[in-house]
Amino acid sequence: DSGVTQTPKHLITATGQRVTLRCSPRSGDLSVYWYQQSLDQGLQFLIHYYNGEERAKGNILERFSAQQFPDLHSELNLSSLELGDSALYFCASSPSGDSREQYFGPGTRLTVT
Amino acid sequence: AQSVTQPDIHITVSEGASLELRCNYSYGATPYLFWYVQSPGQGLQLLLKYFSGDTLVQGIKGFEAEFKRSQSSFNLRKPSVHWSDAAEYFCAVVAPGSARQLTFGSGTQLTVLP
C-alpha cells in the first residue's frame, strides 16, 4: 500500500457525460501527478500539481481539467467523454515539486459506453 | 527525439530460469531511471531506481538492474524467476531538467511457465 488513495475504483458512464476522479496523496506529500493508461497510448503523463498550483502539463486533452485543493487532494475532471477515454487513470504523489520518486495509487478504471 | 524503449513486448520464461528485460533511453543527459511492475488489475509498484553512483542497483523482490551509460541502457534482471513474477514491467525515466513527470516505455509482459 503506497498511501495514495483513489476513488472510485471503477466508473462506467456513457459518451458525452462528465466524471470526476479523486486522488488523496500520501500524508505530507505536496505534489500530485495524473497519468492515463490506455491500450493504444500506453502510460502517459497528463498533469502535475504542486501545493495547489499547476506545474506541468502533458498530453492532456482540453476536455480534461484538474485541480488541487488546499487539503492537497486532487480531482481530475473529464467531460464530453468519448469511447477512447476509456482507460485506467492513475495518480501519484511525491513530497515536493522536485522529488525524484513518485508513489502511485491503485488507479480508477473508467469505461465509457 | 527523447524516448524510452522496451524492445520486447512479451517474454516467456520457465520458473526458476533467469530473466533480463531490456530498456534503452534516448536523452542528451542521463535521466533518472526506474523500473515499475504492474500485476493484473493492480497499480504500479516501484521495483528499483537509479539516480547516480553505483551502476548496479538492487531492488525489491530479488530484482536488480544495471545502468550502462555507453549503451544508454538500464536492463532489469532476476537470477531465478518465480511464478508470482508474472506481470507487466515498465521502464520509466524522469528527463533531465523536466518537471519530474515520468515518461514510460511501452512495457514488457512477462509470462512464467511452470
Interface residues (C-beta under 8 A of the other chain):
Chain A: S2 S31 Y33 Y35 G42 L43 Q44 F45 H48 R55 A56 G58 F90 A92 S94 G97 D98 S99 R100 E101 Q102 Y103 F104 G105 P106 G107
Chain B: Y32 Y36 Q42 G43 L44 Q45 L46 K49 F51 F90 A92 V94 S98 A99 R100 Q101 L102 T103 F104 S106 G107
